[in-house]
Amino acid sequence: MEGKFGQENVTPAANENSGEEMKKDFKGFLGSTKKFLMEVLEIKSNTDPVAAKESIIADIPFKGHTSWILICSIFIASVGLNANSTAVVIGAMLISPLMGPILGMGMSLAINDIDTLRRSLKNFAVMVVLSVVTAFLFFYFFPLRDESSELLARTKPDIRDVLIAFFGGLALVIARAKKGTIASVIFGVAIATALMPPLCTVGFGLAIGKPLYAAGAMYLFIINTIFIGLATFLVIKYLRFPMVRYANSRKRRFIARVASLVGLAVMVPAGFTFYNVFLESLFRKQAQQFLSDTVEIYEFRGNGRYENDLTDIHFDKKEGSYLEVAILGTEEVPENIINTWRNKKNDYSRLRDAELRVLQGGKDDSEEKFNYVSELYESKKAELLTKDERIRVLEEELASLSEAAAMQIPFQDISAEARANYENIDAMGFSYRIQTDFNKLDTIPLFEVKWKQNIGQGQIDNDQKKLSDWLKLRLQNNKIQVKQVKD
């Protein structure tokens, strides 16, 4: 009994000691984890501010050798973009010296170095002008001007380009700040941020007379520049690079204010740009989801088809956004279905104010259909991503037009056969007649026959019925009508 009571008295104390030991072990685990993470992520101790600053400043000027390296790399990139060769474009980016002035601007703003900022801005302007002029001259005089997917991909930036530029800039300046610069990181960032292809595309757009291409590509280049500079500014501030000291305290305060204002002027449009591109990305995502849930699953019963490559998703907060859908072929989507799509569109929060436009034909005239398809394709081909996709679309359109051509009546052969089979025919004509029962529009092949005057009406009615049956069988079209023409 006494042993039993003794055992009961010991158990709570043992449990309490065990709980305290677990708490100590857990705290020790948290402490060791925190220490491990600090050792893994800490970068200040292995930073060489002096060497990093000298390295960045040394890459700012564009003179002599650097200018010729830039010109050669622009030519190589232009050839690669024109030939749609990703490998050639990557090679051009590896030898391009475009990063220097951008890092110089970010660093000079962070350390209040107005002289370095002035030199960076001057060399940045030289870099942009030299690159665009070189690309313009290449595409202006080069005979092949294919709008390749590599070129078109640089005309419409999205949220991913912003993120690539920002994190690429972070990686680059961290690599620059490390004792013993990591060259592989610098090469990788040069490829990822892709500063050169947009400048080549600006020259391409100007050379072929399409300023919208040039504007879109320049917008992408500005995005990359701003966010690389912003990343540089933030990292150098975090690493506490020594500020530039001025003997005149008034001048030092003035320079600090100017640098702060310039930094703020850069960050405000950067934030605004990020927000706008982010909104456009959300809009396009919901638009694609809406199209896949409605238009893409619509089942056509006849000669009709929805072509996704010709769909235009346009985002514009000021003038209004819209979705333009192209329906090709002779079959039209009923108005009640289109109204259902418009109602469904309102279920998507970012599409409520957007207009849904449905482009579709209703005529059987093959020439007009061909012109419509050609104009639509020409206006939208910039959105086709590869040559293979262009070829596929053209092949599909050719098949569609061939089918429409097959529906055309070989009138010369038909009239000759009819004259041989029905000797009482004096003259024959053919046309398409458009008619409606106010529910749908239909096109009817109509043959007009003039019979000889020396036969009775009964014989005419009998021959006309036989002719109608023969034409329907011969042309495999039950819509054919035969009408008697009298003098």
C-alpha positions as CSV (number, residue, x, y, z in Angstrom):
1,M,0.0,0.0,0.0
2,E,2.8,2.3,1.0
3,G,4.6,1.5,-2.3
4,K,1.4,2.2,-4.2
5,F,1.0,5.7,-2.6
6,G,4.7,6.4,-3.3
7,Q,4.2,5.6,-6.9
8,E,1.2,7.9,-7.2
9,N,3.2,10.8,-5.6
10,V,6.1,10.4,-8.1
11,T,4.1,10.3,-11.3
12,P,2.9,14.0,-11.5
13,A,6.5,15.2,-10.8
14,A,7.8,13.0,-13.5
15,N,5.2,14.3,-16.0
16,E,6.0,17.9,-15.1
17,N,9.7,17.3,-15.6
18,S,9.0,15.6,-18.9
19,G,6.9,18.6,-20.1
20,E,9.6,21.0,-19.2
21,E,12.2,19.0,-21.0
22,M,9.9,18.9,-24.1
23,K,9.6,22.7,-23.9
24,K,13.3,23.1,-23.7
25,D,13.8,20.8,-26.6
26,F,11.3,22.7,-28.7
27,K,12.8,26.0,-27.8
28,G,16.2,24.6,-28.7
29,F,14.9,23.3,-32.0
30,L,13.4,26.7,-32.8
31,G,16.6,28.5,-31.9
32,S,18.7,26.1,-34.0
33,T,16.3,26.5,-36.9
34,K,16.4,30.3,-36.7
35,K,20.2,30.2,-36.5
36,F,20.4,27.9,-39.5
37,L,18.1,30.1,-41.5
38,M,20.0,33.2,-40.6
39,E,23.2,31.6,-41.7
40,V,21.6,30.5,-45.0
41,L,19.9,33.8,-45.8
42,E,22.3,36.3,-44.3
43,I,24.2,38.3,-46.9
44,K,25.6,41.3,-45.1
45,S,28.7,39.6,-43.7
46,N,30.0,38.4,-47.1
47,T,29.4,41.8,-48.9
48,D,32.1,43.9,-50.3
49,P,30.5,47.4,-50.8
50,V,33.7,49.1,-52.1
51,A,34.4,46.4,-54.7
52,A,30.7,46.2,-55.7
53,K,30.5,50.0,-56.1
54,E,33.7,50.1,-58.2
55,S,32.4,47.2,-60.4
56,I,29.0,48.9,-61.1
57,I,30.6,52.2,-61.9
58,A,33.1,50.6,-64.2
59,D,30.2,49.1,-66.3
60,I,28.4,52.4,-66.7
61,P,30.2,54.1,-69.7
62,F,29.4,53.3,-73.3
63,K,32.5,54.2,-75.2
64,G,34.9,52.5,-77.6
65,H,34.9,48.7,-77.2
66,T,31.6,48.7,-75.2
67,S,29.7,50.6,-77.9
68,W,30.9,48.1,-80.6
69,I,30.0,45.2,-78.4
70,L,26.5,46.6,-78.0
71,I,26.1,47.2,-81.7
72,C,27.3,43.6,-82.5
73,S,25.0,42.1,-79.9
74,I,22.0,44.2,-81.3
75,F,22.7,42.9,-84.8
76,I,22.9,39.3,-83.5
77,A,19.7,39.7,-81.5
78,S,17.9,41.2,-84.5
79,V,18.9,38.3,-86.7
80,G,17.8,35.8,-84.0
81,L,14.5,37.5,-83.6
82,N,13.9,37.7,-87.4
83,A,14.8,34.0,-87.7
84,N,12.7,33.1,-84.7
85,S,15.8,31.5,-83.1
86,T,15.8,31.5,-79.3
87,A,19.3,30.2,-79.1
88,V,20.7,33.1,-81.1
89,V,18.8,35.6,-79.0
90,I,20.2,34.1,-75.8
91,G,23.7,34.3,-77.3
92,A,23.2,38.0,-78.1
93,M,22.0,38.7,-74.5
94,L,25.1,37.0,-73.0
95,I,27.4,39.5,-74.7
96,S,25.3,42.5,-74.3
97,P,26.5,45.2,-71.9
98,L,23.1,46.8,-71.2
99,M,22.9,46.3,-67.5
100,G,25.6,48.8,-66.5
101,P,23.7,52.1,-66.6
102,I,20.6,50.7,-65.0
103,L,22.5,49.3,-62.0
104,G,24.3,52.7,-61.8
105,M,21.0,54.6,-61.6
106,G,19.7,52.3,-58.8
107,M,22.9,52.5,-56.8
108,S,23.4,56.2,-57.2
109,L,19.9,56.9,-55.9
110,A,20.5,54.6,-52.9
111,I,23.8,56.3,-51.9
112,N,23.0,59.9,-52.9
113,D,25.7,60.0,-55.6
114,I,24.5,62.7,-58.0
115,D,27.6,62.5,-60.2
116,T,27.1,58.8,-60.8
117,L,23.4,59.3,-61.4
118,R,24.1,61.9,-64.1
119,R,26.6,59.7,-65.8
120,S,24.2,56.7,-65.6
121,L,21.3,58.7,-67.2
122,K,23.6,60.0,-70.0
123,N,24.9,56.5,-70.8
124,F,21.4,55.0,-70.5
125,A,20.2,57.4,-73.1
126,V,23.1,56.6,-75.4
127,M,22.5,52.9,-74.9
128,V,18.8,53.2,-75.9
129,V,19.3,55.4,-78.9
130,L,22.2,53.3,-80.2
131,S,20.3,50.1,-79.8
132,V,17.1,51.3,-81.5
133,V,19.0,53.0,-84.4
134,T,21.0,49.8,-85.0
135,A,17.9,47.6,-84.9
136,F,16.0,50.0,-87.1
137,L,18.7,50.0,-89.8
138,F,18.9,46.3,-89.8
139,F,15.2,45.7,-90.2
140,Y,14.8,48.6,-92.7
141,F,17.4,47.3,-95.1
142,F,17.1,43.6,-94.5
143,P,14.7,42.0,-97.1
144,L,13.1,39.4,-94.7
145,R,10.8,40.9,-92.2
146,D,8.8,38.0,-90.8
147,E,6.7,38.8,-87.7
148,S,8.1,35.9,-85.7
149,S,6.8,34.8,-82.3
150,E,10.1,36.0,-80.7
151,L,9.3,39.5,-81.9
152,L,5.6,39.5,-81.2
153,A,6.2,38.2,-77.7
154,R,7.9,41.5,-76.8
155,T,5.0,43.7,-77.8
156,K,2.6,42.9,-75.0
157,P,4.1,42.8,-71.5
158,D,2.2,41.1,-68.6
159,I,2.6,40.6,-64.9
160,R,5.2,37.9,-65.4
161,D,7.6,40.4,-67.1
162,V,7.3,42.7,-64.0
163,L,8.2,39.8,-61.7
164,I,11.1,38.6,-63.8
165,A,12.6,42.1,-64.0
166,F,12.3,42.7,-60.2
167,F,13.7,39.3,-59.0
168,G,16.2,39.3,-61.8
169,G,17.4,42.7,-60.6
170,L,17.6,41.4,-57.0
171,A,19.7,38.4,-58.1
172,L,22.0,40.6,-60.1
173,V,22.8,43.2,-57.5
174,I,23.2,40.6,-54.8
175,A,25.7,38.8,-57.0
176,R,27.5,42.1,-57.7
177,A,27.7,42.8,-53.9
178,K,29.2,39.4,-53.0
179,K,32.9,39.1,-52.5
180,G,34.0,37.4,-55.7
181,T,31.2,38.2,-58.1
182,I,29.2,35.2,-59.3
183,A,29.5,35.4,-63.1
184,S,27.0,32.7,-63.8
185,V,24.3,34.7,-62.0
186,I,25.1,37.8,-64.1
187,F,24.7,35.8,-67.3
188,G,21.5,34.2,-66.1
189,V,20.0,37.6,-65.2
190,A,21.0,39.0,-68.6
191,I,19.0,36.2,-70.2
192,A,16.0,36.3,-67.9
193,T,15.4,40.1,-67.8
194,A,15.7,40.2,-71.7
195,L,16.6,43.9,-72.1
196,M,17.9,43.6,-75.6
197,P,14.9,41.9,-77.5
198,P,12.5,44.7,-76.6
199,L,14.9,47.4,-78.0
200,C,15.3,45.3,-81.2
201,T,11.5,45.0,-81.5
202,V,11.2,48.8,-81.1
203,G,13.5,49.2,-84.1
204,F,11.5,46.5,-86.0
205,G,8.2,48.3,-85.4
206,L,9.6,51.6,-86.6
207,A,11.2,49.9,-89.7
208,I,8.0,48.3,-90.9
209,G,5.8,51.3,-90.0
210,K,3.9,49.8,-87.1
211,P,4.3,52.2,-84.1
212,L,2.1,50.1,-81.9
213,Y,4.7,47.3,-82.0
214,A,7.4,49.8,-81.1
215,A,5.3,51.3,-78.3
216,G,4.5,47.9,-76.7
217,A,8.1,46.8,-76.9
218,M,9.4,50.1,-75.4
219,Y,6.8,49.7,-72.6
220,L,8.3,46.3,-71.8
221,F,11.8,47.7,-71.8
222,I,10.8,50.6,-69.5
223,I,9.2,48.0,-67.1
224,N,12.4,46.0,-67.1
225,T,14.5,49.0,-66.5
226,I,12.4,50.5,-63.7
227,F,12.1,47.2,-61.7
228,I,15.8,46.3,-62.1
229,G,16.7,49.8,-60.9
230,L,14.2,49.5,-58.0
231,A,15.6,46.1,-57.0
232,T,19.1,47.6,-57.0
233,F,18.0,50.5,-54.9
234,L,16.3,48.3,-52.3
235,V,19.2,45.8,-52.0
236,I,21.9,48.5,-51.6
237,K,19.8,50.3,-49.0
238,Y,19.4,47.0,-47.1
239,L,23.1,46.2,-47.3
240,R,23.9,49.8,-46.0
241,F,26.4,50.8,-48.6
242,P,28.2,53.9,-47.4
243,M,26.6,57.2,-48.4
244,V,28.5,59.7,-50.5
245,R,29.6,62.5,-48.2
246,Y,29.7,66.1,-49.2
247,A,31.9,68.8,-47.5
248,N,29.1,71.3,-47.8
249,S,26.3,70.2,-45.5
250,R,23.7,72.2,-47.5
251,K,24.7,70.5,-50.7
252,R,24.6,67.1,-49.0
253,R,21.0,67.8,-47.8
254,F,20.1,69.0,-51.2
255,I,21.5,65.9,-53.0
256,A,19.8,63.7,-50.5
257,R,16.5,65.3,-51.2
258,V,17.0,65.2,-54.9
259,A,17.9,61.5,-54.7
260,S,14.9,60.8,-52.5
261,L,12.6,62.6,-54.9
262,V,14.0,60.8,-58.0
263,G,13.7,57.5,-56.1
264,L,10.1,58.3,-55.3
265,A,9.5,59.3,-58.9
266,V,10.7,55.9,-60.0
267,M,8.8,53.9,-57.4
268,V,5.4,55.6,-58.0
269,P,5.2,54.7,-61.7
270,A,6.7,51.3,-60.9
271,G,3.9,50.6,-58.5
272,F,1.3,52.1,-60.9
273,T,2.7,50.0,-63.8
274,F,2.6,46.8,-61.6
275,Y,-1.0,47.5,-60.6
276,N,-2.1,48.1,-64.2
277,V,-0.4,45.0,-65.6
278,F,-1.7,43.0,-62.7
279,L,-5.3,44.1,-63.4
280,E,-4.8,43.3,-67.1
281,S,-3.5,39.8,-66.2
282,L,-6.6,39.1,-64.0
283,F,-8.9,40.4,-66.8
284,R,-7.3,38.2,-69.4
285,K,-7.4,35.2,-67.1
286,Q,-11.1,35.6,-66.5
287,A,-11.7,36.3,-70.2
288,Q,-10.0,33.0,-71.1
289,Q,-12.0,31.1,-68.5
290,F,-15.3,32.7,-69.8
291,L,-14.5,31.7,-73.4
292,S,-13.6,28.1,-72.4
293,D,-16.9,27.8,-70.4
294,T,-19.1,29.3,-73.1
295,V,-18.0,29.9,-76.7
296,E,-15.5,27.0,-77.0
297,I,-18.0,24.4,-75.9
298,Y,-20.7,25.6,-78.3
299,E,-21.6,22.8,-80.8
300,F,-22.1,23.8,-84.4
301,R,-24.4,21.7,-86.4
302,G,-23.3,22.8,-89.8
303,N,-20.4,24.8,-91.5
304,G,-19.4,26.9,-88.5
305,R,-16.4,27.2,-86.3
306,Y,-15.0,29.3,-83.5
307,E,-11.4,30.3,-84.1
308,N,-9.6,31.0,-80.8
309,D,-6.5,32.4,-82.5
310,L,-8.6,35.3,-84.0
311,T,-10.1,36.2,-80.6
312,D,-9.2,39.7,-79.5
313,I,-9.1,40.3,-75.7
314,H,-8.7,44.1,-75.2
315,F,-8.2,45.7,-71.8
316,D,-8.6,49.4,-71.4
317,K,-9.9,51.0,-68.2
318,K,-10.4,54.4,-69.8
319,E,-12.0,53.7,-73.2
320,G,-13.6,50.4,-72.3
321,S,-12.6,46.7,-72.5
322,Y,-14.0,44.2,-74.9
323,L,-13.9,40.6,-76.1
324,E,-14.1,40.1,-79.8
325,V,-15.1,36.6,-80.9
326,A,-14.8,35.4,-84.5
327,I,-17.3,32.8,-85.8
328,L,-16.2,31.5,-89.2
329,G,-18.3,29.6,-91.8
330,T,-21.9,29.8,-93.1
331,E,-23.6,28.8,-89.8
332,E,-24.5,31.7,-87.5
333,V,-24.8,31.5,-83.7
334,P,-28.4,32.3,-82.8
335,E,-29.0,35.7,-81.1
336,N,-30.5,34.0,-78.0
337,I,-27.3,32.0,-77.5
338,I,-25.2,35.2,-77.8
339,N,-27.5,36.9,-75.2
340,T,-26.9,33.9,-72.9
341,W,-23.2,34.4,-73.3
342,R,-23.5,38.0,-72.4
343,N,-25.5,37.2,-69.3
344,K,-22.9,34.5,-68.4
345,K,-20.1,37.1,-68.8
346,N,-21.6,39.2,-66.0
347,D,-20.9,36.3,-63.6
348,Y,-17.2,37.2,-63.9
349,S,-16.4,40.2,-61.7
350,R,-13.8,41.7,-64.1
351,L,-15.8,41.2,-67.2
352,R,-19.0,42.9,-66.2
353,D,-18.1,46.2,-67.8
354,A,-16.5,44.6,-70.9
355,E,-18.4,44.4,-74.2
356,L,-18.8,41.0,-75.9
357,R,-18.6,41.4,-79.7
358,V,-19.4,38.4,-81.9
359,L,-18.3,38.7,-85.5
360,Q,-20.0,36.2,-87.9
361,G,-21.1,36.2,-91.5
362,G,-24.4,35.3,-93.0
363,K,-23.8,35.4,-96.7
364,D,-23.0,32.5,-99.0
365,D,-21.1,34.5,-101.5
366,S,-17.7,32.8,-101.5
367,E,-15.8,35.9,-102.6
368,E,-17.2,38.1,-99.8
369,K,-16.5,35.3,-97.3
370,F,-12.9,35.0,-98.6
371,N,-12.4,38.8,-98.3
372,Y,-13.9,38.7,-94.8
373,V,-11.6,35.9,-93.6
374,S,-8.6,37.6,-95.2
375,E,-9.2,41.0,-93.6
376,L,-9.9,39.3,-90.2
377,Y,-6.8,37.3,-90.4
378,E,-4.6,40.2,-91.5
379,S,-5.9,42.3,-88.6
380,K,-5.3,39.6,-86.0
381,K,-2.3,37.7,-87.2
382,A,-0.1,39.6,-84.8
383,E,-1.6,37.5,-82.1
384,L,-0.7,34.2,-83.7
385,L,2.3,32.9,-81.8
386,T,4.2,30.7,-84.3
387,K,4.5,30.2,-88.1
388,D,3.1,26.7,-87.6
389,E,-0.1,28.2,-86.1
390,R,-0.4,30.6,-89.0
391,I,-0.1,27.7,-91.5
392,R,-2.7,25.7,-89.6
393,V,-5.2,28.6,-89.6
394,L,-4.6,29.2,-93.3
395,E,-5.1,25.5,-94.1
396,E,-8.3,25.4,-92.1
397,E,-9.6,28.5,-93.9
398,L,-8.6,27.0,-97.3
399,A,-10.5,23.9,-96.4
400,S,-13.5,26.0,-95.4
401,L,-13.4,28.0,-98.6
402,S,-13.0,24.8,-100.7
403,E,-16.1,23.4,-99.1
404,A,-17.9,26.7,-99.9
405,A,-16.6,26.5,-103.5
406,A,-17.9,22.9,-103.8
407,M,-21.4,24.2,-103.0
408,Q,-21.2,26.5,-106.1
409,I,-23.3,25.3,-109.1
410,P,-21.3,24.2,-112.2
411,F,-23.8,26.0,-114.3
412,Q,-22.1,25.5,-117.7
413,D,-22.1,21.7,-117.3
414,I,-25.6,21.5,-115.7
415,S,-27.1,23.6,-118.5
416,A,-25.5,21.4,-121.2
417,E,-26.8,18.2,-119.6
418,A,-30.3,19.6,-119.1
419,R,-30.5,20.6,-122.7
420,A,-29.4,17.1,-123.8
421,N,-32.0,15.5,-121.5
422,Y,-34.9,17.9,-122.0
423,E,-35.3,18.9,-125.6
424,N,-38.2,21.3,-124.8
425,I,-35.9,23.7,-122.9
426,D,-35.4,27.0,-124.8
427,A,-33.3,28.9,-122.3
428,M,-32.0,28.5,-118.7
429,G,-30.7,30.7,-116.0
430,F,-29.4,30.4,-112.4
431,S,-29.1,32.6,-109.3
432,Y,-29.2,32.5,-105.5
433,R,-32.3,33.8,-103.9
434,I,-32.2,34.9,-100.2
435,Q,-35.5,34.4,-98.4
436,T,-36.7,34.3,-94.8
437,D,-39.6,33.1,-92.8
438,F,-38.7,35.8,-90.2
439,N,-37.2,33.1,-88.0
440,K,-34.1,32.4,-90.0
441,L,-32.4,33.6,-93.2
442,D,-31.8,31.0,-96.0
443,T,-30.2,31.0,-99.4
444,I,-32.0,29.0,-102.2
445,P,-30.4,27.9,-105.5
446,L,-33.0,28.9,-108.1
447,F,-33.1,27.7,-111.7
448,E,-35.2,29.7,-114.1
449,V,-36.3,27.8,-117.3
450,K,-37.9,29.1,-120.4
451,W,-39.8,26.4,-122.3
452,K,-40.5,26.3,-126.0
453,Q,-43.8,27.9,-127.0
454,N,-45.2,25.0,-129.1
455,I,-45.8,22.6,-126.1
456,G,-48.7,22.5,-123.7
457,Q,-48.7,23.6,-120.1
458,G,-49.3,20.0,-118.9
459,Q,-46.1,18.9,-120.7
460,I,-44.3,21.8,-119.2
461,D,-45.4,21.0,-115.7
462,N,-44.4,17.3,-116.2
463,D,-40.9,18.2,-117.6
464,Q,-40.3,20.8,-115.0
465,K,-41.0,18.3,-112.2
466,K,-38.6,15.8,-113.7
467,L,-36.0,18.5,-114.2
468,S,-36.4,19.6,-110.5
469,D,-35.9,16.0,-109.3
470,W,-32.9,15.5,-111.6
471,L,-31.2,18.7,-110.4
472,K,-31.7,17.8,-106.7
473,L,-30.2,14.4,-107.3
474,R,-27.5,15.6,-109.6
475,L,-26.3,18.4,-107.3
476,Q,-27.2,16.7,-104.0
477,N,-29.1,19.7,-102.8
478,N,-32.8,19.4,-101.8
479,K,-33.1,23.2,-101.5
480,I,-33.0,23.6,-105.3
481,Q,-36.1,25.2,-106.9
482,V,-37.1,25.4,-110.6
483,K,-39.2,28.3,-111.8
484,Q,-40.8,28.7,-115.2
485,V,-40.0,32.0,-117.1
486,K,-42.6,33.3,-119.6
487,D,-42.2,36.0,-122.2
